[in-house]
């Protein structure tokens, strides 16, 4: 029998009219032109030209860029690897990245830059003239980056090279400041706006590459290959290199690729990715990009999402492996197309992505997981967690915390993934399927390529359902909900 989740909340939902919000005008996008070469000893020599557009309503006399690779350096205050995963992440012993910035130019003139932030995680570039709203300026950075030997988002290992967050990426300007959170080890500490990318990447000739965007050309170079990649209107850019086999198929008009080196059933992984693109396109709105790649790699977590690209850990197999593919593919909608501040509102993408993963099994055939089974497992796991770790559920079960405010990966995962999915299921039960899915479609449509905040999601469901659900969300988010199962 299907189990029903019931939430006891402080205030009930009431019917209401809801006025439509004005649609924001389409913004101009920043453009990144990246030219990088990876040596055989895993040193990246790169130049990036950033045609930055000021989409804020204030002038800037300096620009800030995230320097995520510095988190992997020796002496970093905030290590990107959780302390309990250090040994697994560094199977060949602890080692470090080294980022050297050779020069920074603004408008063709060299400037004295500063590396600052809470953990040398920000490149601060002064501007000779104030950059007014809607104006553009070109910032050029030349640097070298010695990659760490680590199973993480950025680094090389025995099977692959993960190139994520490897270039200076513009900090979001919001609330009167540039947002430049350190690279916390808990969660996905990223926050960025959509931009256009033109990337030329030269790699050793043994490598095949999986990328954000479309490969426009692949040519031979001396002892190497040159990939030219173009990606428009994406939240960031990533690549994975390795000695891969490749399988491809179609999800509608989208080319879906699966890159692997040790999979005895690659057709299942490819078909899972195709099914996920099809299901989520129907459920939320069409996948807007021409290509999507799933790539097997060495990674201490289950998987990691990037625009048009998902990293899947080679330490998983069978149903669990394919479940990660579904989850990371759902992130193409929630994080990729609809962006959010992942540091302060992690539940907004992770909770909705985990619930989307549950919903997938209600729509796709041929899988051993079911929606009812996944939901029952989530409820049982969350209740056990509360009993075990939170003094019978009386501890802090709020979801409004920044990722660094959680005690660690376990608490973060239960609060954002598991409890987040249960929250969305309760909202769905409160407003009904038509209003819930209609609200998600409106949310996807209205916040496409933009930054979403909680009020955008809540407002979309309220508009669709003509019901106040803000108090219901608040009860979950603030930790006031108590759960029990009922047959």
C-alpha positions, -999 to +999 in steps of 0.1 A: +000+000+000+012+035-008+024+054+022+013+089+026+035+116+041+017+140+064+031+173+077+018+189+109+023+226+103+016+258+123-006+274+097-028+259+070-029+270+033-057+292+023-071+300-012-061+333-026-059+353-059-023+359-071-012+387-094+013+379-121+048+394-117+063+415-144+087+396-166+123+411-165+139+422-197+164+400-214+199+409-202+231+411-222+255+383-214+292+383-204+314+364-228+345+342-220+371+335-247+394+308-232+425+295-248+442+268-227+467+240-232+471+210-209+506+196-208+515+159-203+525+167-167+490+182-160+499+219-160+473+241-177+486+272-194+457+296-202+445+330-212+410+341-208+394+373-222+363+382-204+339+406-221+321+416-190+287+434-190+275+453-159+239+440-155+235+456-121+219+490-115+250+506-100+284+516-114+316+495-106+351+508-100+364+472-097+354+437-107+356+405-087+362+370-101+361+337-083+394+318-082+382+284-073+415+266-080+431+283-051+411+262-027+433+232-038+465+251-029+488+243+000+478+263+031+442+269+020+419+278+049+389+261+033+397+227+018+372+216-009+375+180+003+355+169+034+379+158+061+365+122+062+372+118+024+408+131+023+423+096+020+399+085-006+403+117-026+441+115-026+449+078-032+485+087-042+491+110-012+481+146-004+492+171-030+482+206-041+473+228-070+493+259-078+478+289-096+501+316-109+486+347-125+511+362-149+492+393-160+458+411-159+448+437-185+417+459-187+409+473-220+443+463-233+462+480-204+480+460-177+467+467-142+478+458-107+454+432-095+448+418-060+441+383-049+419+386-018+387+373-003+383+351+028+408+325+014+427+340-016+396+330-035+389+362-054+407+381-082+400+418-077+405+439-108+406+477-106+389+497-134+404+530-146+369+543-154+337+535-136+317+508-154+281+521-156+251+499-158+248+481-192+283+490-202+310+465-211+347+461-204+373+435-215+394+419-188+422+396-199+440+372-176+470+350-183+478+322-158+492+288-153+475+261-131+492+230-119+464+205-114+462+185-082+462+147-083+428+143-067+394+126-074+374+158-073+359+185-096+393+198-105+422+174-108+437+144-125+437+108-116+446+074-132+416+074-155+406+110-163+412+147-159+384+168-145+385+204-155+358+223-136+359+258-121+394+261-136+392+297-149+384+331-133+346+334-132+327+366-126+312+370-091+275+377-090+267+413-079+237+412-056+225+431-026+251+458-030+282+436-032+300+410-052+292+375-038+325+356-032+319+327-008+349+305-002+351+270-016+334+251+012+337+214+014+300+209+021+276+211-008+282+229-041+295+264-031+289+280-065+268+310-077+271+323-112+252+339-141+247+326-176+273+336-202+286+327-236+318+307-240+343+302-268+369+277-257+400+264-275+416+236-255+448+217-265+453+184-248+477+154-251+467+132-281+456+102-260+426+121-247+390+122-258+370+151-244+335+157-230+325+193-228+299+219-219+286+230-253+293+218-288+326+208-303+330+229-335+362+213-346+388+188-335+423+190-351+456+174-346+485+194-331+520+184-323+516+155-299+481+166-292+446+176-302+429+210-304+393+212-295+373+243-304+341+244-283+312+269-283+286+272-255+260+299-254+238+309-225+253+285-199+260+290-163+297+278-164+320+257-185+335+223-177+354+195-194+365+159-187+393+143-205+402+106-207+407+076-229+370+071-235+347+050-255+316+069-266+279+059-272+254+084-285+217+087-291+189+112-294+164+126-270+141+145-293+165+168-312+191+167-284+222+146-290+230+126-258+265+112-253+278+087-228+316+086-222+329+056-203+360+034-197+347+006-175+310+000-180+297-035-190+263-021-198+269+013-215+236+011-234+217+012-201+235+044-189+230+060-223+193+051-223+189+064-188+202+098-198+180+098-229+149+088-208+157+115-182+160+143-209+127+131-224+109+128-190+120+161-176+114+180-209+078+168-208+075+174-171+091+209-168+098+223-202+121+215-232+158+210-227+171+240-245+206+229-256+215+208-287+238+184-268+242+167-234+270+145-222+272+121-193+308+111-184+322+084-161+351+097-140+369+092-108+351+113-082+347+109-044+310+119-045+283+103-066+282+129-093+284+165-102+264+187-126+276+212-151+258+227-180+254+201-208+277+178-188+274+155-158+303+138-140+293+103-127+316+085-102+331+052-113+328+039-078+290+032-083+274+005-104+241-008-116+209+008-103+227+033-081+249+044-110+219+051-132+200+068-104+229+093-102+226+099-139+189+107-134+197+131-105+225+149-123+203+152-154+175+168-134+201+194-124+203+205-160+169+222-152+175+231-116+208+248-113+217+247-150+189+266-168+173+279-136+201+292-115+203+299-078+227+308-050+238+273-041+256+285-009+226+300+008+196+283-009+210+248-015+175+232-011+162+252-040+181+231-065+191+200-045+157+194-030+138+200-062+163+179-081+160+150-057+122+151-059+125+153-097+146+121-095+118+104-076+092+116-101+112+102-130+104+066-118+067+074-121+071+082-158+099+059-171+096+021-176+123-006-171+138+006-138+140-012-105+132+019-085+097+033-081+084+067-070+066+052-040+096+032-030+120+061-033+096+083-013+091+057+014+129+053+017+133+090+020+108+093+048+122+063+067+158+076+063+149+111+074+130+099+105+159+076+114+183+105+110+163+127+133+160+099+159+197+091+157+214+124+153+188+150+164+175+139+197+142+125+184+138+153+159+141+181+184+174+195+171+180+220+143+162+207+113+160+240+095+169+242+058+175+279+057+212+276+066+242+283+043+262+252+034+290+261+058+265+263+087+257+226+085+278+202+107+290+183+077+280+163+047+256+140+065+235+168+080+236+188+047+225+158+027+195+150+049+184+186+052+187+196+015+182+164-005+160+141+017+140+166+036+139+189+005+123+161-015+098+154+012+089+191+014+081+192-024+060+161-021+040+177+007+035+208-014+023+187-043-002+169-020-014+203-007-021+219-041-027+189-064-009+176-094-022+201-120-012+232-099+021+217-087+034+207-122+019+238-138+038+259-112+071+242-119+066+247-157+059+284-150+089+286-127+112+270-154+098+293-181+100+325-161+134+320-145+151+304-176+188+314-178+183+337-148+189+335-110+160+322-090+152+329-053+128+310-031+101+336-036+102+329-074+095+292-069+068+298-042+052+325-063+050+303-093+032+276-074+009+301-057+000+316-090-007+282-105-027+269-075-042+302-064-033+290-029-010+304-003+018+279+001+044+303+016+036+293+052+038+256+042+072+261+028+083+282+058+073+255+082+095+230+064+123+254+059+124+267+094+123+232+109+087+233+123+074+202+104+071+169+122+068+138+101+051+105+105+041+077+081+005+065+077-005+034+058 
